[in-house]
């Protein structure tokens, strides 16, 4: 039986694209996970190919026991999000997932144009940890137990996360009609 996404896409989510797009892809990811790093390129290719027909949502699922930098990286992404720069930081973290020390995160904050004092305050006080915990809870409710985990149009994708597998899952849904 296929698992459904238990917490619907909402205003707390990081959303790229329109929520009225015919295709919805939700990822539960970890910035230090090498498999998520591979999936990052796949998602970028899907976004490029599908354009405005795809809505992509990223939710944090840091596996802190396996990846010691995952939670601080998620906090860095959320701190960037608080300044309206989530996606540039998200991309920066995946593009440099082998360098996630505090000094690296501060450098990325400068590179994506953040107010460094506000960014460092958010990290130091863990001001945005509740958002990450909410993502973790929503993932657990939906049966997420590893990363990356994808949901396609509300249903967990249990296949591979390579381009062809996700492309098929997205574009072969029954009754789906995509524009040219």
MODELLER restraints for C-alpha pairs under 7 A, 6 or more apart:
rsr = mdl.restraints
at = mdl.atoms
rsr.add(forms.Gaussian(group=physical.xy_distance, feature=features.Distance(at['CA:2:A'], at['CA:155:A']), mean=6.46, stdev=0.5))
rsr.add(forms.Gaussian(group=physical.xy_distance, feature=features.Distance(at['CA:2:A'], at['CA:156:A']), mean=6.33, stdev=0.5))
rsr.add(forms.Gaussian(group=physical.xy_distance, feature=features.Distance(at['CA:3:A'], at['CA:142:A']), mean=6.60, stdev=0.5))
rsr.add(forms.Gaussian(group=physical.xy_distance, feature=features.Distance(at['CA:3:A'], at['CA:143:A']), mean=6.97, stdev=0.5))
rsr.add(forms.Gaussian(group=physical.xy_distance, feature=features.Distance(at['CA:3:A'], at['CA:155:A']), mean=5.79, stdev=0.5))
rsr.add(forms.Gaussian(group=physical.xy_distance, feature=features.Distance(at['CA:3:A'], at['CA:156:A']), mean=5.38, stdev=0.5))
rsr.add(forms.Gaussian(group=physical.xy_distance, feature=features.Distance(at['CA:4:A'], at['CA:142:A']), mean=6.31, stdev=0.5))
rsr.add(forms.Gaussian(group=physical.xy_distance, feature=features.Distance(at['CA:4:A'], at['CA:154:A']), mean=5.64, stdev=0.5))
rsr.add(forms.Gaussian(group=physical.xy_distance, feature=features.Distance(at['CA:4:A'], at['CA:155:A']), mean=4.50, stdev=0.5))
rsr.add(forms.Gaussian(group=physical.xy_distance, feature=features.Distance(at['CA:4:A'], at['CA:156:A']), mean=6.04, stdev=0.5))
rsr.add(forms.Gaussian(group=physical.xy_distance, feature=features.Distance(at['CA:5:A'], at['CA:142:A']), mean=5.26, stdev=0.5))
rsr.add(forms.Gaussian(group=physical.xy_distance, feature=features.Distance(at['CA:5:A'], at['CA:151:A']), mean=6.75, stdev=0.5))
rsr.add(forms.Gaussian(group=physical.xy_distance, feature=features.Distance(at['CA:5:A'], at['CA:154:A']), mean=5.11, stdev=0.5))
rsr.add(forms.Gaussian(group=physical.xy_distance, feature=features.Distance(at['CA:5:A'], at['CA:155:A']), mean=5.91, stdev=0.5))
rsr.add(forms.Gaussian(group=physical.xy_distance, feature=features.Distance(at['CA:5:A'], at['CA:156:A']), mean=6.90, stdev=0.5))
rsr.add(forms.Gaussian(group=physical.xy_distance, feature=features.Distance(at['CA:6:A'], at['CA:138:A']), mean=6.83, stdev=0.5))
rsr.add(forms.Gaussian(group=physical.xy_distance, feature=features.Distance(at['CA:6:A'], at['CA:141:A']), mean=6.12, stdev=0.5))
rsr.add(forms.Gaussian(group=physical.xy_distance, feature=features.Distance(at['CA:6:A'], at['CA:142:A']), mean=5.15, stdev=0.5))
rsr.add(forms.Gaussian(group=physical.xy_distance, feature=features.Distance(at['CA:7:A'], at['CA:138:A']), mean=5.75, stdev=0.5))
rsr.add(forms.Gaussian(group=physical.xy_distance, feature=features.Distance(at['CA:13:A'], at['CA:57:A']), mean=6.69, stdev=0.5))
rsr.add(forms.Gaussian(group=physical.xy_distance, feature=features.Distance(at['CA:13:A'], at['CA:59:A']), mean=6.88, stdev=0.5))
rsr.add(forms.Gaussian(group=physical.xy_distance, feature=features.Distance(at['CA:14:A'], at['CA:57:A']), mean=5.61, stdev=0.5))
rsr.add(forms.Gaussian(group=physical.xy_distance, feature=features.Distance(at['CA:14:A'], at['CA:58:A']), mean=5.69, stdev=0.5))
rsr.add(forms.Gaussian(group=physical.xy_distance, feature=features.Distance(at['CA:15:A'], at['CA:55:A']), mean=6.92, stdev=0.5))
rsr.add(forms.Gaussian(group=physical.xy_distance, feature=features.Distance(at['CA:15:A'], at['CA:56:A']), mean=5.82, stdev=0.5))
rsr.add(forms.Gaussian(group=physical.xy_distance, feature=features.Distance(at['CA:15:A'], at['CA:57:A']), mean=4.64, stdev=0.5))
rsr.add(forms.Gaussian(group=physical.xy_distance, feature=features.Distance(at['CA:15:A'], at['CA:58:A']), mean=6.92, stdev=0.5))
rsr.add(forms.Gaussian(group=physical.xy_distance, feature=features.Distance(at['CA:16:A'], at['CA:55:A']), mean=5.79, stdev=0.5))
rsr.add(forms.Gaussian(group=physical.xy_distance, feature=features.Distance(at['CA:16:A'], at['CA:56:A']), mean=5.11, stdev=0.5))
rsr.add(forms.Gaussian(group=physical.xy_distance, feature=features.Distance(at['CA:16:A'], at['CA:57:A']), mean=6.32, stdev=0.5))
rsr.add(forms.Gaussian(group=physical.xy_distance, feature=features.Distance(at['CA:17:A'], at['CA:52:A']), mean=6.27, stdev=0.5))
rsr.add(forms.Gaussian(group=physical.xy_distance, feature=features.Distance(at['CA:17:A'], at['CA:54:A']), mean=6.41, stdev=0.5))
rsr.add(forms.Gaussian(group=physical.xy_distance, feature=features.Distance(at['CA:17:A'], at['CA:55:A']), mean=4.49, stdev=0.5))
rsr.add(forms.Gaussian(group=physical.xy_distance, feature=features.Distance(at['CA:17:A'], at['CA:56:A']), mean=6.39, stdev=0.5))
rsr.add(forms.Gaussian(group=physical.xy_distance, feature=features.Distance(at['CA:18:A'], at['CA:55:A']), mean=5.51, stdev=0.5))
rsr.add(forms.Gaussian(group=physical.xy_distance, feature=features.Distance(at['CA:19:A'], at['CA:55:A']), mean=5.92, stdev=0.5))
rsr.add(forms.Gaussian(group=physical.xy_distance, feature=features.Distance(at['CA:21:A'], at['CA:52:A']), mean=6.58, stdev=0.5))
rsr.add(forms.Gaussian(group=physical.xy_distance, feature=features.Distance(at['CA:21:A'], at['CA:53:A']), mean=4.97, stdev=0.5))
rsr.add(forms.Gaussian(group=physical.xy_distance, feature=features.Distance(at['CA:21:A'], at['CA:54:A']), mean=5.55, stdev=0.5))
rsr.add(forms.Gaussian(group=physical.xy_distance, feature=features.Distance(at['CA:21:A'], at['CA:55:A']), mean=5.80, stdev=0.5))
rsr.add(forms.Gaussian(group=physical.xy_distance, feature=features.Distance(at['CA:22:A'], at['CA:53:A']), mean=5.73, stdev=0.5))
rsr.add(forms.Gaussian(group=physical.xy_distance, feature=features.Distance(at['CA:22:A'], at['CA:54:A']), mean=6.65, stdev=0.5))
rsr.add(forms.Gaussian(group=physical.xy_distance, feature=features.Distance(at['CA:23:A'], at['CA:53:A']), mean=5.97, stdev=0.5))
rsr.add(forms.Gaussian(group=physical.xy_distance, feature=features.Distance(at['CA:23:A'], at['CA:54:A']), mean=4.75, stdev=0.5))
rsr.add(forms.Gaussian(group=physical.xy_distance, feature=features.Distance(at['CA:23:A'], at['CA:55:A']), mean=6.11, stdev=0.5))
rsr.add(forms.Gaussian(group=physical.xy_distance, feature=features.Distance(at['CA:23:A'], at['CA:153:A']), mean=6.15, stdev=0.5))
rsr.add(forms.Gaussian(group=physical.xy_distance, feature=features.Distance(at['CA:23:A'], at['CA:170:A']), mean=6.45, stdev=0.5))
rsr.add(forms.Gaussian(group=physical.xy_distance, feature=features.Distance(at['CA:24:A'], at['CA:54:A']), mean=5.90, stdev=0.5))
rsr.add(forms.Gaussian(group=physical.xy_distance, feature=features.Distance(at['CA:24:A'], at['CA:55:A']), mean=4.87, stdev=0.5))
rsr.add(forms.Gaussian(group=physical.xy_distance, feature=features.Distance(at['CA:24:A'], at['CA:56:A']), mean=6.07, stdev=0.5))
rsr.add(forms.Gaussian(group=physical.xy_distance, feature=features.Distance(at['CA:24:A'], at['CA:152:A']), mean=5.76, stdev=0.5))
rsr.add(forms.Gaussian(group=physical.xy_distance, feature=features.Distance(at['CA:24:A'], at['CA:153:A']), mean=4.77, stdev=0.5))
rsr.add(forms.Gaussian(group=physical.xy_distance, feature=features.Distance(at['CA:25:A'], at['CA:55:A']), mean=6.20, stdev=0.5))
rsr.add(forms.Gaussian(group=physical.xy_distance, feature=features.Distance(at['CA:25:A'], at['CA:56:A']), mean=4.86, stdev=0.5))
rsr.add(forms.Gaussian(group=physical.xy_distance, feature=features.Distance(at['CA:25:A'], at['CA:57:A']), mean=6.21, stdev=0.5))
rsr.add(forms.Gaussian(group=physical.xy_distance, feature=features.Distance(at['CA:25:A'], at['CA:150:A']), mean=6.73, stdev=0.5))
rsr.add(forms.Gaussian(group=physical.xy_distance, feature=features.Distance(at['CA:25:A'], at['CA:151:A']), mean=5.71, stdev=0.5))
rsr.add(forms.Gaussian(group=physical.xy_distance, feature=features.Distance(at['CA:25:A'], at['CA:152:A']), mean=4.87, stdev=0.5))
rsr.add(forms.Gaussian(group=physical.xy_distance, feature=features.Distance(at['CA:25:A'], at['CA:153:A']), mean=6.38, stdev=0.5))
rsr.add(forms.Gaussian(group=physical.xy_distance, feature=features.Distance(at['CA:26:A'], at['CA:56:A']), mean=5.85, stdev=0.5))
rsr.add(forms.Gaussian(group=physical.xy_distance, feature=features.Distance(at['CA:26:A'], at['CA:57:A']), mean=4.60, stdev=0.5))
rsr.add(forms.Gaussian(group=physical.xy_distance, feature=features.Distance(at['CA:26:A'], at['CA:58:A']), mean=5.91, stdev=0.5))
rsr.add(forms.Gaussian(group=physical.xy_distance, feature=features.Distance(at['CA:26:A'], at['CA:150:A']), mean=5.51, stdev=0.5))
rsr.add(forms.Gaussian(group=physical.xy_distance, feature=features.Distance(at['CA:26:A'], at['CA:151:A']), mean=5.01, stdev=0.5))
rsr.add(forms.Gaussian(group=physical.xy_distance, feature=features.Distance(at['CA:26:A'], at['CA:152:A']), mean=6.66, stdev=0.5))
rsr.add(forms.Gaussian(group=physical.xy_distance, feature=features.Distance(at['CA:27:A'], at['CA:57:A']), mean=6.23, stdev=0.5))
rsr.add(forms.Gaussian(group=physical.xy_distance, feature=features.Distance(at['CA:27:A'], at['CA:58:A']), mean=5.02, stdev=0.5))
rsr.add(forms.Gaussian(group=physical.xy_distance, feature=features.Distance(at['CA:27:A'], at['CA:59:A']), mean=6.05, stdev=0.5))
rsr.add(forms.Gaussian(group=physical.xy_distance, feature=features.Distance(at['CA:27:A'], at['CA:148:A']), mean=6.54, stdev=0.5))
rsr.add(forms.Gaussian(group=physical.xy_distance, feature=features.Distance(at['CA:27:A'], at['CA:149:A']), mean=5.69, stdev=0.5))
rsr.add(forms.Gaussian(group=physical.xy_distance, feature=features.Distance(at['CA:27:A'], at['CA:150:A']), mean=4.55, stdev=0.5))
rsr.add(forms.Gaussian(group=physical.xy_distance, feature=features.Distance(at['CA:27:A'], at['CA:151:A']), mean=6.54, stdev=0.5))
rsr.add(forms.Gaussian(group=physical.xy_distance, feature=features.Distance(at['CA:28:A'], at['CA:58:A']), mean=6.20, stdev=0.5))
rsr.add(forms.Gaussian(group=physical.xy_distance, feature=features.Distance(at['CA:28:A'], at['CA:59:A']), mean=4.83, stdev=0.5))
rsr.add(forms.Gaussian(group=physical.xy_distance, feature=features.Distance(at['CA:28:A'], at['CA:60:A']), mean=5.68, stdev=0.5))
rsr.add(forms.Gaussian(group=physical.xy_distance, feature=features.Distance(at['CA:28:A'], at['CA:61:A']), mean=5.44, stdev=0.5))
rsr.add(forms.Gaussian(group=physical.xy_distance, feature=features.Distance(at['CA:28:A'], at['CA:139:A']), mean=6.94, stdev=0.5))
rsr.add(forms.Gaussian(group=physical.xy_distance, feature=features.Distance(at['CA:28:A'], at['CA:147:A']), mean=6.39, stdev=0.5))
rsr.add(forms.Gaussian(group=physical.xy_distance, feature=features.Distance(at['CA:28:A'], at['CA:148:A']), mean=5.70, stdev=0.5))
rsr.add(forms.Gaussian(group=physical.xy_distance, feature=features.Distance(at['CA:28:A'], at['CA:149:A']), mean=5.21, stdev=0.5))
rsr.add(forms.Gaussian(group=physical.xy_distance, feature=features.Distance(at['CA:28:A'], at['CA:150:A']), mean=6.45, stdev=0.5))
rsr.add(forms.Gaussian(group=physical.xy_distance, feature=features.Distance(at['CA:29:A'], at['CA:36:A']), mean=6.12, stdev=0.5))
rsr.add(forms.Gaussian(group=physical.xy_distance, feature=features.Distance(at['CA:29:A'], at['CA:59:A']), mean=6.38, stdev=0.5))
rsr.add(forms.Gaussian(group=physical.xy_distance, feature=features.Distance(at['CA:29:A'], at['CA:60:A']), mean=5.42, stdev=0.5))
rsr.add(forms.Gaussian(group=physical.xy_distance, feature=features.Distance(at['CA:29:A'], at['CA:61:A']), mean=5.09, stdev=0.5))
rsr.add(forms.Gaussian(group=physical.xy_distance, feature=features.Distance(at['CA:29:A'], at['CA:62:A']), mean=6.80, stdev=0.5))
rsr.add(forms.Gaussian(group=physical.xy_distance, feature=features.Distance(at['CA:29:A'], at['CA:147:A']), mean=5.36, stdev=0.5))
rsr.add(forms.Gaussian(group=physical.xy_distance, feature=features.Distance(at['CA:29:A'], at['CA:148:A']), mean=4.95, stdev=0.5))
rsr.add(forms.Gaussian(group=physical.xy_distance, feature=features.Distance(at['CA:29:A'], at['CA:149:A']), mean=6.90, stdev=0.5))
rsr.add(forms.Gaussian(group=physical.xy_distance, feature=features.Distance(at['CA:30:A'], at['CA:36:A']), mean=6.43, stdev=0.5))
rsr.add(forms.Gaussian(group=physical.xy_distance, feature=features.Distance(at['CA:30:A'], at['CA:60:A']), mean=6.32, stdev=0.5))
rsr.add(forms.Gaussian(group=physical.xy_distance, feature=features.Distance(at['CA:30:A'], at['CA:61:A']), mean=5.37, stdev=0.5))
rsr.add(forms.Gaussian(group=physical.xy_distance, feature=features.Distance(at['CA:30:A'], at['CA:62:A']), mean=4.55, stdev=0.5))
rsr.add(forms.Gaussian(group=physical.xy_distance, feature=features.Distance(at['CA:30:A'], at['CA:63:A']), mean=6.55, stdev=0.5))
rsr.add(forms.Gaussian(group=physical.xy_distance, feature=features.Distance(at['CA:30:A'], at['CA:70:A']), mean=5.90, stdev=0.5))
rsr.add(forms.Gaussian(group=physical.xy_distance, feature=features.Distance(at['CA:30:A'], at['CA:147:A']), mean=6.42, stdev=0.5))
rsr.add(forms.Gaussian(group=physical.xy_distance, feature=features.Distance(at['CA:31:A'], at['CA:70:A']), mean=5.48, stdev=0.5))
rsr.add(forms.Gaussian(group=physical.xy_distance, feature=features.Distance(at['CA:31:A'], at['CA:73:A']), mean=6.36, stdev=0.5))
rsr.add(forms.Gaussian(group=physical.xy_distance, feature=features.Distance(at['CA:31:A'], at['CA:74:A']), mean=6.92, stdev=0.5))
rsr.add(forms.Gaussian(group=physical.xy_distance, feature=features.Distance(at['CA:31:A'], at['CA:93:A']), mean=6.43, stdev=0.5))
rsr.add(forms.Gaussian(group=physical.xy_distance, feature=features.Distance(at['CA:31:A'], at['CA:94:A']), mean=6.06, stdev=0.5))
rsr.add(forms.Gaussian(group=physical.xy_distance, feature=features.Distance(at['CA:31:A'], at['CA:97:A']), mean=6.41, stdev=0.5))
rsr.add(forms.Gaussian(group=physical.xy_distance, feature=features.Distance(at['CA:32:A'], at['CA:67:A']), mean=5.99, stdev=0.5))
rsr.add(forms.Gaussian(group=physical.xy_distance, feature=features.Distance(at['CA:32:A'], at['CA:69:A']), mean=6.42, stdev=0.5))
rsr.add(forms.Gaussian(group=physical.xy_distance, feature=features.Distance(at['CA:32:A'], at['CA:70:A']), mean=5.20, stdev=0.5))
rsr.add(forms.Gaussian(group=physical.xy_distance, feature=features.Distance(at['CA:32:A'], at['CA:97:A']), mean=5.62, stdev=0.5))
rsr.add(forms.Gaussian(group=physical.xy_distance, feature=features.Distance(at['CA:35:A'], at['CA:148:A']), mean=6.64, stdev=0.5))
rsr.add(forms.Gaussian(group=physical.xy_distance, feature=features.Distance(at['CA:36:A'], at['CA:147:A']), mean=6.45, stdev=0.5))
rsr.add(forms.Gaussian(group=physical.xy_distance, feature=features.Distance(at['CA:36:A'], at['CA:148:A']), mean=5.24, stdev=0.5))
rsr.add(forms.Gaussian(group=physical.xy_distance, feature=features.Distance(at['CA:37:A'], at['CA:94:A']), mean=5.73, stdev=0.5))
rsr.add(forms.Gaussian(group=physical.xy_distance, feature=features.Distance(at['CA:39:A'], at['CA:161:A']), mean=6.39, stdev=0.5))
rsr.add(forms.Gaussian(group=physical.xy_distance, feature=features.Distance(at['CA:40:A'], at['CA:94:A']), mean=6.91, stdev=0.5))
rsr.add(forms.Gaussian(group=physical.xy_distance, feature=features.Distance(at['CA:42:A'], at['CA:162:A']), mean=6.44, stdev=0.5))
rsr.add(forms.Gaussian(group=physical.xy_distance, feature=features.Distance(at['CA:42:A'], at['CA:163:A']), mean=5.40, stdev=0.5))
rsr.add(forms.Gaussian(group=physical.xy_distance, feature=features.Distance(at['CA:47:A'], at['CA:54:A']), mean=6.54, stdev=0.5))
rsr.add(forms.Gaussian(group=physical.xy_distance, feature=features.Distance(at['CA:59:A'], at['CA:135:A']), mean=5.67, stdev=0.5))
rsr.add(forms.Gaussian(group=physical.xy_distance, feature=features.Distance(at['CA:60:A'], at['CA:74:A']), mean=6.48, stdev=0.5))
rsr.add(forms.Gaussian(group=physical.xy_distance, feature=features.Distance(at['CA:60:A'], at['CA:132:A']), mean=5.84, stdev=0.5))
rsr.add(forms.Gaussian(group=physical.xy_distance, feature=features.Distance(at['CA:60:A'], at['CA:135:A']), mean=5.57, stdev=0.5))
rsr.add(forms.Gaussian(group=physical.xy_distance, feature=features.Distance(at['CA:60:A'], at['CA:136:A']), mean=6.62, stdev=0.5))
rsr.add(forms.Gaussian(group=physical.xy_distance, feature=features.Distance(at['CA:61:A'], at['CA:135:A']), mean=6.59, stdev=0.5))
rsr.add(forms.Gaussian(group=physical.xy_distance, feature=features.Distance(at['CA:61:A'], at['CA:136:A']), mean=5.34, stdev=0.5))
rsr.add(forms.Gaussian(group=physical.xy_distance, feature=features.Distance(at['CA:62:A'], at['CA:70:A']), mean=5.09, stdev=0.5))
rsr.add(forms.Gaussian(group=physical.xy_distance, feature=features.Distance(at['CA:62:A'], at['CA:71:A']), mean=5.47, stdev=0.5))
rsr.add(forms.Gaussian(group=physical.xy_distance, feature=features.Distance(at['CA:63:A'], at['CA:70:A']), mean=6.58, stdev=0.5))
rsr.add(forms.Gaussian(group=physical.xy_distance, feature=features.Distance(at['CA:64:A'], at['CA:70:A']), mean=5.84, stdev=0.5))
rsr.add(forms.Gaussian(group=physical.xy_distance, feature=features.Distance(at['CA:64:A'], at['CA:71:A']), mean=6.04, stdev=0.5))
rsr.add(forms.Gaussian(group=physical.xy_distance, feature=features.Distance(at['CA:69:A'], at['CA:100:A']), mean=6.02, stdev=0.5))
rsr.add(forms.Gaussian(group=physical.xy_distance, feature=features.Distance(at['CA:73:A'], at['CA:100:A']), mean=6.59, stdev=0.5))
rsr.add(forms.Gaussian(group=physical.xy_distance, feature=features.Distance(at['CA:75:A'], at['CA:123:A']), mean=6.36, stdev=0.5))
rsr.add(forms.Gaussian(group=physical.xy_distance, feature=features.Distance(at['CA:75:A'], at['CA:128:A']), mean=6.59, stdev=0.5))
rsr.add(forms.Gaussian(group=physical.xy_distance, feature=features.Distance(at['CA:75:A'], at['CA:129:A']), mean=6.67, stdev=0.5))
rsr.add(forms.Gaussian(group=physical.xy_distance, feature=features.Distance(at['CA:76:A'], at['CA:105:A']), mean=6.74, stdev=0.5))
rsr.add(forms.Gaussian(group=physical.xy_distance, feature=features.Distance(at['CA:76:A'], at['CA:123:A']), mean=6.73, stdev=0.5))
rsr.add(forms.Gaussian(group=physical.xy_distance, feature=features.Distance(at['CA:77:A'], at['CA:86:A']), mean=5.67, stdev=0.5))
rsr.add(forms.Gaussian(group=physical.xy_distance, feature=features.Distance(at['CA:77:A'], at['CA:89:A']), mean=5.65, stdev=0.5))
rsr.add(forms.Gaussian(group=physical.xy_distance, feature=features.Distance(at['CA:77:A'], at['CA:90:A']), mean=5.86, stdev=0.5))
rsr.add(forms.Gaussian(group=physical.xy_distance, feature=features.Distance(at['CA:78:A'], at['CA:86:A']), mean=6.56, stdev=0.5))
rsr.add(forms.Gaussian(group=physical.xy_distance, feature=features.Distance(at['CA:78:A'], at['CA:128:A']), mean=6.48, stdev=0.5))
rsr.add(forms.Gaussian(group=physical.xy_distance, feature=features.Distance(at['CA:79:A'], at['CA:119:A']), mean=5.68, stdev=0.5))
rsr.add(forms.Gaussian(group=physical.xy_distance, feature=features.Distance(at['CA:79:A'], at['CA:122:A']), mean=5.96, stdev=0.5))
rsr.add(forms.Gaussian(group=physical.xy_distance, feature=features.Distance(at['CA:79:A'], at['CA:128:A']), mean=6.97, stdev=0.5))
rsr.add(forms.Gaussian(group=physical.xy_distance, feature=features.Distance(at['CA:80:A'], at['CA:86:A']), mean=4.98, stdev=0.5))
rsr.add(forms.Gaussian(group=physical.xy_distance, feature=features.Distance(at['CA:80:A'], at['CA:89:A']), mean=6.34, stdev=0.5))
rsr.add(forms.Gaussian(group=physical.xy_distance, feature=features.Distance(at['CA:80:A'], at['CA:114:A']), mean=6.80, stdev=0.5))
rsr.add(forms.Gaussian(group=physical.xy_distance, feature=features.Distance(at['CA:80:A'], at['CA:119:A']), mean=6.97, stdev=0.5))
rsr.add(forms.Gaussian(group=physical.xy_distance, feature=features.Distance(at['CA:83:A'], at['CA:114:A']), mean=6.84, stdev=0.5))
rsr.add(forms.Gaussian(group=physical.xy_distance, feature=features.Distance(at['CA:88:A'], at['CA:112:A']), mean=6.18, stdev=0.5))
rsr.add(forms.Gaussian(group=physical.xy_distance, feature=features.Distance(at['CA:89:A'], at['CA:112:A']), mean=6.49, stdev=0.5))
rsr.add(forms.Gaussian(group=physical.xy_distance, feature=features.Distance(at['CA:92:A'], at['CA:108:A']), mean=6.79, stdev=0.5))
rsr.add(forms.Gaussian(group=physical.xy_distance, feature=features.Distance(at['CA:109:A'], at['CA:116:A']), mean=6.53, stdev=0.5))
rsr.add(forms.Gaussian(group=physical.xy_distance, feature=features.Distance(at['CA:110:A'], at['CA:116:A']), mean=6.61, stdev=0.5))
rsr.add(forms.Gaussian(group=physical.xy_distance, feature=features.Distance(at['CA:122:A'], at['CA:128:A']), mean=6.83, stdev=0.5))
rsr.add(forms.Gaussian(group=physical.xy_distance, feature=features.Distance(at['CA:150:A'], at['CA:156:A']), mean=5.87, stdev=0.5))
rsr.add(forms.Gaussian(group=physical.xy_distance, feature=features.Distance(at['CA:150:A'], at['CA:157:A']), mean=5.50, stdev=0.5))
rsr.add(forms.Gaussian(group=physical.xy_distance, feature=features.Distance(at['CA:151:A'], at['CA:157:A']), mean=5.38, stdev=0.5))
rsr.add(forms.Gaussian(group=physical.xy_distance, feature=features.Distance(at['CA:152:A'], at['CA:169:A']), mean=6.90, stdev=0.5))
rsr.add(forms.Gaussian(group=physical.xy_distance, feature=features.Distance(at['CA:152:A'], at['CA:170:A']), mean=6.27, stdev=0.5))
rsr.add(forms.Gaussian(group=physical.xy_distance, feature=features.Distance(at['CA:159:A'], at['CA:165:A']), mean=6.79, stdev=0.5))
